[in-house]
Amino acid sequence: GRVIEQQKNLYKIASETGMALAALAGRFHYSCIGTEDYPAVGDFVLYRQDGASDTLCIIERVTDRRTSLKRKAAGATSDVQIMASNIDSVWITTSLNDELNPRRIERYLTAVWNSGADPVLILNKADICDSIEEILASLKEVTAGIDVHVVSALNEEGIHELKRYFADNKTVAIAGSSGVGKSTLINA
């Protein structure tokens, strides 16, 4: 199955048989040294049905990750947190307003390149921007070599161009600051 949601000590898994809630096998839990060893959203896992429960599954192991988007875990530890794994592309989403920040885009790009996934820049809220060409020109150095899409998720302009990223069952993650229109983009 594939982990689609992570809660404190439980995971939601999607598989051919549907959705299931899962916990870690005791020996798997005790073999984990750091946070990177635990399942993350996007991981493919081997699991079994818990004999004592009709609804809970037990995760026995995580298969090898193809890609993993990481950040430093919260707190004073040097642990790394896997935000998502086995992703084909990450849509770095920002809005075409005063909040657009090339340095922030560079930080996202670095994280995505380090993950092994393909970065894609989504410039959202084109419907409220009068200077799209100037913004694209100012980002040219930062965005060299990556796909850039100008969209208005609210009006669904440019959305059809994004569908190709889902071909062949590809997995896409969406990253960006609060208020850039990630939810509207997903809904579109």
NORTAKA-V344139 format. One record per backbone hydrogen bond with DSSP energy under -1.0 kcal/mol. NH is the residue of the N-H (numbers start at 1). CO is the residue of the C=O. Records with the same first field share a line. If there is no record, write none. Layout:
NH->CO / CO
This chain:
2->14
3->43
4->12
5->12
7->10
11->22
12->5
13->20
14->2
15->18
18->15
20->13
21->55
22->11
23->57
25->59
29->25
30->26
37->34
38->35
42->3
43->40
45->1
46->61
48->58
50->56
53->50
57->21
58->48
59->23
60->46
61->46
63->44
68->115
69->84
71->81
73->79
81->71
83->69
84->69
85->41
86->67
88->171
89->171
90->118
91->173
92->120
93->175
94->122
96->124
97->95
100->97
105->101
106->102
107->103
108->104
109->105
110->106
111->107
112->108
113->109
114->110
115->111
118->88
120->90
121->147
122->92
123->149
124->94
126->151
128->125
129->126
135->131
136->132
137->133
138->134
139->135
143->139
146->143
149->121
151->123
152->157
156->152
157->152
162->159
165->162
166->163
167->164
173->89
175->91
180->177
185->181
186->182
187->183
188->184
